Amino acid sequence: IGCAALFSENVLVDVDKKAHQVEEANCRKLRMDDRCRLLLMDWQAAVSQLQRADDRFNLVFLDPPYAMHDLCGVMNALKPLLAEDAIILVEHEAKTFPSTPDGFDLYDSRKYGIAGVRCYPPRREAVRPPDCRRDAQSAENRLLPRAGADGTAGETHA
């Protein structure tokens, strides 16, 4: 994930102000200010804003609070933002598996200590109809960042 961020444009979304400040500082330290767009808002507002801008993402990283076990709402909301070849990576507590909506098939699952990471490429028909798709070659890779530290259900990352 980190290597992809070095060569692409990144969108970082967080509702938690302290986490947002850390993200700002990290972008400055890494000299990635020109490649990072930071959004201090909940995931619903961020998805809405990104849809209005007609953004598309090849890689989405979701790091919701571990207590958030139902990811159907956030993953369904992301569908219009996904490029044809998109992948969603979900971090979760290793001993639990969040529920996901139809239209996403588990591709891979790994455990790293107490954390688990699952990889979900959406089924093509689940992303958007062919006449609405933007050319995946022209879509830039972007990341939506980690969830807020306050435990709310809205801190998404693409």
N, C-alpha and C positions, 0 to 999 in steps of 0.2 A: 504494500500500500504506500509506504513512504517513498519508494522509488518512483511510482506513478505520479505522486504529487510534485516531484521535482521537475517534471517535464510537461505539466499540464496546468490548466486553469482550475482552481479549486474554489468551491463554495462551502463555507463552514457555517453551520447553523447551530446556535445554542441559545436557550432561554435564560441560562444562568449567567449573570453578569460577571462573576469571578472567573468562570470557565472561559467566557468570551475575552476577558482581559488577558488571560494566559495565551489564548489562541493568537490574539493581536501581537503580544510580545514574541511568541514563537515565530510568527511570520516575519517580523522585523529582524529577529536574530538570524533567521535562515536566509534573509534577503530575498524573500518571496512575496513582498508586498504587491508587486505587479501581477502576481499570479493567484492571489487570494482575495476573494470577496467574502467579507465577514458579515453575517446577518444575526443581530441580537433580537431574536423573536422565537415564538414557539413554532413547532414544525408545520402546523396547519397554515399559519400566516406565510411561512417561507415557501411552502409548496404553491400556495396561491400566487405569490409574487413571482416565483420562477415560471409558473405556467403563463402568466401575463407577458413575461419577457420571452416566451417561446423557447426557453432553455431546454436542452436535451443532455442526458448524462449517460456515459458508458459504464461508469463505476459509481455505485452508491454504497457508502459504509454507514450502517445503522449501529449505533451504540446506545440503545435505550436503557433506562434504568433496569437493573436485573429483575425488579419486581414487576415489570411490564411483560406479561406473558402472552398477550394477544397483539400480534403485529398486523392483523388483517387490515385495520383502518389505515395505518401509515403506508403499508405496501400497496394497497389499492389506490391510495391517493397519489403515489409515485408513478403509477403506470403511464400517465400522459407525458411524463418527463423522461422516460426511458428511451434511449436509442435502441435500434434494432438488435444490436449485439450486447446489450447491457447486462451487467451482473450486479446483484445486490449481495453484499457481505453483511451478515448480522452477527454482532457479538452478543453473547448471552451467558448466563451462568451455566457452567459445564454440565451440571446435574439436572437441568431443566431444559425443555425444548419449547420455544415459543410457537404459538399457533400462527400459521400463515394462510393466506387466501388461496383459492383456486387460481390457476394461471401461473403459478410459480412451482417449479420442480426442484427439489433438493439435488444439487450436483455433488457437493462435497461437505463433509463435516469433520472438524478437528477439535481437539482439546489441548489447551495450554494452561496447565494448573487448574485454577478455579474458573477460568474463562473457556468458553466454547466459541467457535466461529463456524457459521454455516454459509454456504454459497448457493444462491438462488438465481439462476438465469430465468427470466420470464419466458413463457411459451410465446412464440411469435405472434400468434393471434391475440394474445392477452395484452400486448403492448399498445397497438393502435392499428386501425385499418390501413391497408397499403396506400390509399390515396392521401392519407394524412401524414405519413411518415416523412421525416426529413432525412436526407441522405446520411447514413451512418458515418460515411467517410468524412463528411464535413463537420460532424458533431465533435466538439472538444471533450476530452476526458475531464471530468470534474468529480469532486468528492463532496458529499454533504456530511458534516462532522458529527461529533458525539453529542449525546443527550446531556441535558442539564443535571446538575448535581442535586437539584431539589426533588428529584424523584417523580416529576410530572411526566405525563405520557407524551410529551410533545417535542422532544429534543432529537431531531433527526439529522441524518448525515448523508449527503449525497455528493 
